[in-house]
Amino acid sequence: MTQYRSIPIIRNISASAPFTFAGILAVMAAVGFIAPRALSFLPAVLGLFSFALLYFTERQNMRVFYAPFIVGGGILALALISCLWSIDAEESLDRCLKMMPILIFGAALVYSLQCLDKKWLSAVPIILPYILIFGLVWNAAELWTEGAFHKSLRGLPDNFKDYTTAAHNRSIYLCLLVLPFAGLSLRHQALQATAQKYVTLALIVLLIMVLILTQSQTAHVALILGVCGAFFVPIANVYARSAFLAMLGLLMITAPFLAPYLFQTLPELMMQISWLREGYAPERLEIWDFVSRYALQSPIYGHGIEATRAVEAFDSAMIYRPVATVLHPHNFALQLWMEFGLIGVLSGIVVAGFILQRLAALPAHIRKYALFSFITALVSISFAYGVWQGWWLGGAVMAIAYAQIYARLYNDADAA
């Protein structure tokens, strides 16, 4: 092959390949901003491609790094086993098959990024801030025009009554997920000096604009808690990390016992606060209440993955939610209780502990940025999204991939 590299066109292609690959990794976020559901398969496709690139061009760099496959495979194994006792085995198996590519090939993406030469990754920090600007402009424009593109794409009239800004909540969440990595690019001055100033200003202005225009309370809470966690939780300290995990674990274990009490005491107060009322907080509490009581009917091993959507009618008073069904509990701890019981909750605590340990092992100047992204993801599945939604899993893989890239490119020697 070496003899052909002297041919100009082959030499040019070979030289541009790393930048193209890095560009594709960065553009993954842009695709997610426009069409979040594309993330249910895009990271898997990139994982397959990345692993092939590693195997056929840099096989000598392959190393023992099984953690992504152990975590992804473990989650998939638990989901598959739960099909044995699921209240709707067919639905459960279908969800497992949909999760399989993103968990397995997503793990391959993370593995490949750990092993590939840095030249394949070096352009990501240069491109990603511009990708985030695009995402924020996209959301600001959609919110300002009340979903003009959203409506035109679906052939809806301009005065479509059922449109709400909630249609853009997923995209805004993904912007917050990418935000800390764009911040890392600016911190390490990945851009030229002039561009650095304008990009920083643009990101600040656009972020404020989107947060003002959006009605996503989850985005507001995620940003506040993400910043607080990044600056005030010394995750590298074993005692602080253990306290964080203990608090998270305690909330996860007590969730189905705490939820009914919260539903009995808080909704009336919440209805008096417009920010909570408009964020459907009383409705969320009602969902948590009836899901919790159903989950505790099988407290050890649960009712199988995707059990919530299989229940035809929960025992609900339907005070704030007009129907007695729901696709998912809007809380990851209750979802684990509902689907896998205490076994699933304890497994979730183990996974959370592993993630916190990996965060602590990151270079000091990258750690807090990655922690921001982790807390953002945690908040999103605490109040809004289902854990097994394909686009959410893809977004998580994307964030882990970016954290991997920045950790490799900016090691402790580069710290300011």
N, C-alpha and C positions, 0 to 999 in steps of 0.2 A: 504493500500500500504506500510505503514511503516514496517510491519512485514516482507515483502519480501526484504527490503533493507539490511538486515543482510546477505543475500546470496552473496558470493564474487562477482560473475559475475554481479549481479544486481548493487552492490555497485560500481564496477569498471566502468560500463556503466554510472551510475549516476554521478560519479566524472569526467568522461571525456567529458560528454555532453557539458558543457559550452565552453571548449576549441575547440571542434569540431564545434560548432555553430559559434564561433568567427573566426575560420579558414575558414569556408564557406563564411562568410562576407568578409574576406580579399581576398580570392581566386576569388571572383566576379571580382575584378580588373584584375587578371591574365587572366581570360577568355576573358575579354574585350580587353586586349592587343593583344591576338592572333586572336580573332574573334569579332571585335567591334559590329557587328550586333547582337550578342548574348545578348547584353545589352538591346535590344528592348523588351526582355521578362524576363531576369534573375532577375532583381530587383523586378519585379511583382511577380515572383514565391517565392522569398525570403520574400517579403512582406506578402504574403498569409501564408507562413509557420511561420513567426515571429509572426503574429497576432494570429495564432492558438496556438503557444507555450505560448504566453502571456495569452490567454483566458483560456487555460486548466491547466496551471501550476501556474500562478501568477495573477489570476483574481483580487486579492485584490489590486494590484498595478495599475490597470487601473484608469486613471484620466481624467479630462476634458482638452483636448488638441486637439481642432478641426482645428487648423490652416492649417495643411497639406491637410485635406479633403476639406476645404473651397477654398484653392488656386487651388488644382487639380480639384475639382468639378466645380469651376467657369470657368476655362479654357475650360473644356469639354462642359459646358453649352453654352458658347459663340460660340464654334465651331459647336455644334449641331444646334443652332439657325441660324447660317450663312448658313446652308443647305437650308433654306427657300428661300434665294435669290441668291444662288450660280449659277454660269454660267454652272456648271456641278454638279448637286445635287448628282448624283450617286457616283462620285469620292470623293466628300466632305464627304458623309456619310461613305464611305469605310474608309477614313482617320480617322474619328471620332471613328469608331469601333476599329481600330488598336491602337489608342491612349488610349482608355478607360482603358485597363488593367494596363498600366504603370502609368497612372495618379492616378487611384483609389488604386490599390494595392501597388504602389510606396508610396502613402500617408500612407498606412497601415504600410509599413516598417518604415517610419520615426516616426510614432506614437508609434509603438511597441518598437523601440530603446529608446524612451523617457521614457517608462514605465518599461521595463524589469530590473531586478536586474543587477547591474554592473558586477556581476560574469560572465554573458553571453557575456560581451563585453571586458573584461580585457585583453584578449590575442591579440586583433586586433593590438594594437600599437607594439607588439613584432613581429608579422608576416608581417605587411604591408611593412616595409622597404625592406625585402627580396623579396616580391612580386614586388616591384618597380625595384629592381635590375634585376629581371628576365625580366621585361618588357623592360628595357633599353638594356639589352643584346640581347634580341629578335630583337629589332629594329635595333640595331647596326649591328648585324649579317646579317639581311635582306638587309640593305642598303649597307653593304660592299660587299655582294655577289650578289648584284643587284636582290634581290628577289628570291633566290634559292628555298626556301620553298614555297613561293607564286606561283612560276611557276610549281613546281612539284606537288603541291596539286591540281592544275587545269589542269594538263597534258599539259602544254605549253612547247615548246622547249626552250633551253637555250638562243637562239638568237632571241627570240620573240621581234619583233620590237616595238610593241605598249606598252611594259612595261615602266612605269615611277615610280620614287620613290614616287609619289603621292599616290600610292597604300597603303602606310604605314602612311599617314598623320593622319588618324583617331587614329591609335594606339599611335602615338607620342603625339597627343593632350590629349589623356587619361592619358598618363604618366605625362604630365604637370599638369593635374587636380588632380592627386594623390600625386604629389611631395610635396606640403606643409604639408600634413598629415604625410608622412614619415619624413619630417623635424621636425614635432612636436614630433614624437617618439624619435628622436635623442636629441632634446632639453630637453626632460624630462627623458633622459637616461633610456629608456625602455629596452635597450639591455645591456648585460654584457659589462664591460669596454673594454675588448680586442676587442670584436665584434663591439662595437660602433665605434672604430677608423677605422677598416677595412671597415665597411659598409659606413661610411661617405666618406672615400676616394674613394670607388668604385662608389658611387652615383655621386660624383663630376666628376670623370674621364669619366664615361659612359654618363652622361648628356652632357658634352662638346663634346664627340665623336659623339653622335646622332645629336646634333645641327649643327656640322660641316658637317656631311654627308647628312643631310636632305635638301631638296629644299623647305621645307614648310616655306614660309615667314610668314604665320599666326602664326606658332609656335614661330618664332623669336620675332615677335611683341608681342605676348601674354606673353612671358617670361619677356620682357623688361617692358611692362606696368604693369604686375602683380607685379614685384619687386618694381617698382616706387610707385604703389598704396599702396602696403603693408607697405612701409616704410614712405611714405610722405603724405598719406591721413588719418588724424586722425578721422576715421569714427565714433568714440564714441562721438565726439563733434557735437552737434546738428547743429551748423552753417556750419561746414565742410560737414556734411552729407547732409544738405539741399542744399548746393552749388553743391555738386556732383550730387544730384538728379535733380536739376534745369538745370545743364549743359546737363545731359543725356536726360532729357525731352525735352529741346530745340532742341537738335539734332534730336530726334525722330520726333517731330512735323514738323520741317523744312526739313526733309530728301527728300521728293518728289519734293520740290521746289529748293533745293540745288543741287541735283544730275544732272539735265540737265545742269546747269551752270558749274559744275565740268567737265562734259563730253565735253563741248565746249572749255574749257581752258587748261586742264591738259594732255590729252593723248599724244600729240606730245612730251612734256617734258618727260613723263614717258617712252616713247619708247627709249629715249637716255640713260636711267639708267637701266643697265642690271638687277639689283636686282628686280626692279619693272616690267620690261618687262617680265622676266622669271616667275614672280609671277602672270602673266595675269592681271595686274592692269588696263591697257587700256580696256581690254575685260570686266572686272568687271564694269568699268564706263559706258560702252555702255549698259550693262544689266541694270544697275541702271537707266539709262536715259529712255530707252523704257518702263521699268516696271513702273517708276514714272508717266510717261505721261498717261499710261493706268489706273493706280490706281486712278488718279484724275478725271477720268470719273464717278466715284462713290465715292466721297470723304467722305460721312457720314458713310456708313455702308459697303463699299467695295464690293467685288465680290464673297465672300464665301471662306471658307478654301480650300487650294490647288488650287486656281483659276489660279495661274501662269502656272501650267502644262497643264491646260485646254485650254489656248489660242493657237489657231492654228498658228497664225503668228502675232507677234508684229510689230509695225511701227518702223522698224530698218533699218539704212543705211548699216548695216552689214560690217562695216569698219574693226573692230578688231575681231568680232565674226561672223563666216561664216554662221550662221543660225539665224533665227528670232524667235526661241523658246528657252525656258529654263525651267528647272524643278522647280527652286525656285530663288528668287532674289539675293541670297548670301548676304543678309543684313536683319537683323530681323526687323528693323524699316519699311523698304519698304515692307517687307512681311506682317506686320500688316496693313499697309495702303492698300495694294493690297487686302487682304482677309477680313478685318473688318473695314476699313476706320478709321475715327477719333475716333470712338467708341473703336476700338481695340487698337489704339495708347494710348489713355487715360487710358484704362484698363492696358496696359503694363506698363505705368508709375506708376500706383498704385501698381502693383505687384513688380516692382523694388524698390519702396519706402518701401514696406513691407519687402523685402529681406534685404535691407540696415538696417532697424530697427532691424531685427533679428540678423544681423551681429554685430551691435552695442551692443546688449544685451549679446553677448558671453563674457566669461572671457577674460580679457585684453590680456593675453599672447597667446590666441588662435585666437583672432579677426583678426590679420593681416594675419595669415596663411589662414584663411577661405576667407578673402578678396582677396588674391592672386588667389584662386581657382575660385571665382566669376568673377573676371576680366578676367581670362583665358577663362572661358565659354562665357563671353560677347564678347570678341574679336573674338572668333571662329564663332559666329553667326552674327558678323558684316561684315566679309569678306569671309567666307568660306561655312558654313553649313546652312541647313534649320532648322528652329525652331522645326518643327514637325517630323523630322527624328527620328524614333524609338530609334536607338542606341544613338542619342544625348540626348534625353529625359532620357533614362536609365542612361547615364553617369551623367546627372545632379542630378538624384535621388541618384546615388551612392555617389557623392560628398557631398550632403546634409546629407546622412546617416553617412558618415565618420565624418563630422563636428559635428553631433549630438553625436556620440560615444566619440570623443575626448573632447567635452565640458562637458560631464557627468563624464568622468574619471579624467580629469585634471581641477578641479575647482580652484577658486582664492586662496584657501588655499595651493595649490600645487605650486603656481607660484614662480619662483626663484627671 
